[in-house]
């Protein structure tokens, strides 16, 4: 999966300057630590890309 973020969102979400990540491929674990495992599990359990309404 690839995620592209605007510079402002990248700083807010990742806590680093977009320039620090320019052209980099960064593992989800390196960005979000243990929370990445939960995200990976949810993606693996998903049967489609549709967002379920709650």
C-alpha positions as a Markdown table, in Angstrom:
| # | Residue | x | y | z |
|---|---|---|---|---|
| 1 | Unk | 0.0 | 0.0 | 0.0 |
| 2 | Unk | 1.2 | 3.5 | -0.8 |
| 3 | Unk | 0.0 | 6.6 | 1.0 |
| 4 | Unk | 0.7 | 10.1 | -0.3 |
| 5 | Unk | 0.2 | 13.0 | 2.1 |
| 6 | Unk | 0.3 | 16.7 | 1.6 |
| 7 | Unk | 3.2 | 18.4 | 3.4 |
| 8 | Unk | 1.0 | 19.9 | 6.1 |
| 9 | Unk | -0.7 | 16.5 | 6.8 |
| 10 | Unk | 2.6 | 14.7 | 6.7 |
| 11 | Unk | 4.0 | 16.9 | 9.4 |
| 12 | Unk | 0.9 | 16.6 | 11.5 |
| 13 | Unk | 0.5 | 12.8 | 11.1 |
| 14 | Unk | 4.1 | 11.6 | 11.0 |
| 15 | Unk | 5.7 | 14.3 | 13.2 |
| 16 | Unk | 8.5 | 14.9 | 10.8 |
| 17 | Unk | 9.2 | 17.4 | 8.0 |
| 18 | Unk | 8.2 | 16.1 | 4.5 |
| 19 | Unk | 11.7 | 17.0 | 3.4 |
| 20 | Unk | 13.1 | 14.4 | 5.8 |
| 21 | Unk | 11.1 | 11.7 | 4.0 |
| 22 | Unk | 11.6 | 12.9 | 0.4 |
| 23 | Unk | 11.7 | 9.9 | -1.9 |
| 24 | Unk | 12.0 | 7.5 | 1.1 |
| 25 | Unk | 10.2 | 4.2 | 1.5 |
| 26 | Unk | 9.5 | 3.9 | 5.2 |
| 27 | Unk | 8.0 | 0.9 | 6.9 |
| 28 | Unk | 4.8 | 1.4 | 8.7 |
| 29 | Unk | 6.3 | 0.0 | 11.9 |
| 30 | Unk | 9.0 | 2.7 | 11.8 |
| 31 | Unk | 6.3 | 5.4 | 11.7 |
| 32 | Unk | 3.6 | 4.1 | 14.0 |
| 33 | Unk | 5.3 | 1.3 | 16.1 |
| 34 | Unk | 2.9 | -1.1 | 17.7 |
| 35 | Unk | -0.1 | 0.7 | 16.2 |
| 36 | Unk | 1.1 | -0.5 | 12.8 |
| 37 | Unk | 0.3 | -4.1 | 13.8 |
| 38 | Unk | -3.3 | -3.2 | 14.4 |
| 39 | Unk | -3.6 | -1.4 | 11.1 |
| 40 | Unk | -2.0 | -4.3 | 9.2 |
| 41 | Unk | -4.4 | -6.7 | 10.9 |
| 42 | Unk | -7.4 | -4.6 | 10.0 |
| 43 | Unk | -6.3 | -4.4 | 6.4 |
| 44 | Unk | -5.7 | -8.2 | 6.3 |
| 45 | Unk | -9.2 | -8.8 | 7.7 |
| 46 | Unk | -10.9 | -6.5 | 5.2 |
| 47 | Unk | -12.9 | -8.3 | 2.5 |
| 48 | Unk | -13.0 | -5.2 | 0.3 |
| 49 | Unk | -11.9 | -1.6 | 0.1 |
| 50 | Unk | -15.4 | -0.4 | 0.9 |
| 51 | Unk | -15.7 | 1.6 | 4.2 |
| 52 | Unk | -18.3 | 0.0 | 6.5 |
| 53 | Unk | -20.9 | 2.4 | 7.9 |
| 54 | Unk | -21.2 | 2.4 | 11.6 |
